[in-house]
Amino acid sequence: MAAVLTVSPKQTPFPFGLAAIASFTGKAEINFDDTATGPSLTIAGSTIDDEEAIVQALAKETGLAEDSAKSATFFALAKKLKALAIFPEIVTALDSLDDHLAFRTFLIGHTISAADWTLWGSLKGNIKILGLLKNNQHPHLLRWFSYFDSFGSTQLLLADLASAKANKARSNKTAAGFALGLQDAVRGGVVTRFPPEPSGYLHIGHTKAAILNKYFANMYQGKMIVRFDDTNPTKERTEFEDTILEDLKLLDIHGDVITHTSDHFDTLYKYAIQLIKDGKAYADDTEQMQMREERFNGIASKHRNDSVEDNLKHFEEMKSGSVEGQRWCIRAKISVDDPNKAMRDPVIYRCNILPHHRTGDKWKIYPTYDFACPIVDSIEGVTHALRTNEYRDRNPQYNWMMEAAGVRKVNIWDFSRLNFVYTLLSKRKLHWFVNEKLVGGWDDPRFPTVRGIRRRGMTIEALTQFMLSQGPSQAVVSMEWDGIWTLNKKIIDPVAPRFWAIAKDNVVSVAITGGPASIEVKPVPKHKKNADIGEKKTVYSSNILLEQEDAQSFEDSEEVTLMDWGNAIVRSKQVDASGIVTAITMELNLEGDFRKTKKKITWLAQPTPDHPLPSVTLVDFDYLITKKKLEENDNIADFVTPVSEFKEFAFADANVLELTKGDIIQFERKGYYIYDNEIDGQREFFKIPDGRAAGIASKAGPSGVATPAVAPTPKTVESVTVPTMTMYKMEKIYGDDLKTEATTTNMYKMDGIYEV
């Protein structure tokens, strides 16, 4: 049933909820009318002008109705929030919503309802609430809000609203944010493309481009092309094509169609011939260094004015792959001394006699990216070419190629390249680490490849949210890793099951007086704040194991809390000549108040044949390089981190045996980990950074200081064992209730908080 929702773009606050429901479902056309005094819905021949009635009508029409009695409560709250201006009242309302959404995806039930959109609209229309949400004090509410904010239908609505407010066609607007969308974009007609070169694995820099291309394709209900830019047989292999597709699948990105630049080699060759005949291209045998110098100084090539016949003859020699042909290249005849050096007669074809991984020996000449990309974009139907602003100087060149070839114009939408400190994104440098065997491969968790960061514990949700949060920023900066890992922590913390691990190094045996006469096994929650995660089995015994660091901190007759059990009083402690604690006796005191103890201790029952303790390896990593940003002339070997892998061997509770590869957990008081693999009976867990400064700082030396290092052999790196893992001594390990009064112990002083 056709329906029209009329709204005024000048209304304050704007009825975001109503418009979002209409845009999301597509059941009602949105009509922006400056003269409208309020929203109205024309449906089934009648007009409704009451906002609550419009919501009910749209919900019924679009299947978003919710019969729950909670709906009325949220509709009332949405109405109140729309105009709420008193700060304490806003905070109270947001706190309540944050608690409600702690373990829920939607406000009511398991699907999107009109209540979700209505409440989202109220938050969107209140500038004070938006400001508070940006402070990250309400992570669950922010997650929910961002989810609805990221819908393609939402972004399209915001783009239409921005255009309507400015009273200009969107084609005349420059995208200043996602809310402004793409220029000249038409719903259902947008085609983007992601054109990776199959010469390596996807890394986090490529991730941004892939996510943005898919995001805008979805936003405008268009499609995305995955096109392999396979124009250099020297570096490209089928293996890389397969892995790139696998990596995109890991990111939940699927192209609507997969193509190759090599599909168009015949067509591109014809365009090159035509450019030569039109006097827009010429053959040149100037040596590379001389050509580079001449272009820099604005000096014309001696062949620039050669005849069309001579140029075609040399191009034919190139095509045959002859010795003479290999001396030549084809250059576009654009300009000799344009201030933009990208316009100074760039090379558009070169000779390469190596076989191509798809076309074999058919071709001995290959187009450059600068020539092939704009033409293939046009003939494949691409409407918007998204690319990093490092290509901005080449945008005029891109447009010149299309105009010279006489093909349809493609819009360019550029954004800043993503750079991270202490991180290599150069394929050449990454290849060097692989070839030197300083890493285990392209999926090494120290690598910035998609496979590497996924193996390190990065979630797809965090990657996507982080990339979209960058927007179309034009600032080229080297980012710290804290932001993306902090976002990742917010996603995994509510769902990561909790387990215990005790370092094997100088582990301490403890006899519990008043403990169980025989071993007992009891179920406890895997996550104390999320019952949906399930239960685990905890073994209780009068003989337990503690870490040496904990044992060292105990004072005589000190009362501590054994987590998930109760309080115990230290009665005796045996110490050897070197100061190592060898044994402890404790008296169980279950009547003790855990809120009054300063130390909450993880422990494990001593293993028995019936209740063994699995051995695990806890692995942490450092950056691969010791310099925040390598310069072009830096010798990479001088800045290799001497040791970038750290292993700690531990016992873990038997519940970890139920985990499968890729499961993310938390070892309480140690941090978040991802189960990677089992090697010789030892389960390996990789530490997931949580965004805290101590966890992401370079461990090789002072932050930001370049410390030249000799690259170690792989065996040296892999065999490293760190007996005392100082990297795991983290501040605020239990939360923000940590007490900071002076103490003689190096243990954490806590007030009744059990979890990270």
Secondary structure, DSSP 8 states (H G I E B T S, - for coil): --EEEEE-TT-SS--HHHHHHHHHH--SEEEE-TT-SS-EEEETTEEE--HHHHHHHHHHHHT----STHHHHHHHHHHHHHH---HHHHHHHHHHHHHHTTT-SSSSTTS--HHHHHHHHHHHT-HHHHHHHTTTS-HHHHHHHHHHHT-HHHHHHHHHHHHHHHTS-GGG----SGGG--TT--TTT-EEEE---SSS--BHHHHHHHHHHHHHHHHTT-EEEEEE----TTT--HHHHHHHHHHHHHTT---SEEEEGGGGHHHHHHHHHHHHHTTSEEEE---HHHHHHHHHHT---TTTT--HHHHHHHHHHHHHT-TTGGG-EEEE-S-SS-SSGGGS--EEEEE--S-BTTTBTS-SEEE-HHHHHHHHHHHTT--EEEEEGGGGGGHHHHHHHHHHHT----EEEEE---EETT----HHHHHHHHHTTSSSSTT-TTS-BHHHHHHHT--HHHHHHHHHHHTT-----EE-SHHHHHHHHHHHTTT--EE-EEE-TT-EEEEEET--SS-EEEEEESSTT-GGG-EEEEEE-SEEEE-HHHHHH--TT-EEEETTTEEEEEEEEEE-TTS-EEEEEEEEETTS-GGG-S-EE--EE---SSS---EEEEEEE--SBSSSS--TT--GGGBB-S--EEEEEEEE-GGGGG--TT-EEEETTTEEEEEEEEETTEEEEEEE--S-HHHHS-SSSSTT----B----HHHHHT---SS-GGG--TTTT-TT------SS-S---SS----
